[in-house]
Amino acid sequence: MPKSKVRKKADYTPSPASRTPVKVKAGPSPVWYVAIMLGFMLAGLVWLIVYYLAQDHIGFMLDLGAWNFLIGFGLMVVGLVMTMRWR
């Protein structure tokens, strides 16, 4: 049986006009950014722990009621959103 011819394909090279420039940020995040990010996450965790353990003894936490969950988780979400900008 005869063998089929092998066709050579040219290597793909993108045209220079279709290339988009890439934005490069310089360097890692500053130390204060990481400290604030972790501080928000820890503050939210501490808020929830204090709410569970001492809600009857702290007047304003008792008045807030279920809003304490929003405050605690909100602080943690702010820290989590900050991790997206961390380099």
Secondary structure, DSSP 8 states (H G I E B T S, - for coil): ---------------GGG--------S---HHHHHHHHHHHHHHHHHHHHHHHHTTT-HHHHHHTTHHHHHHHHHHHHHHHHGGG--
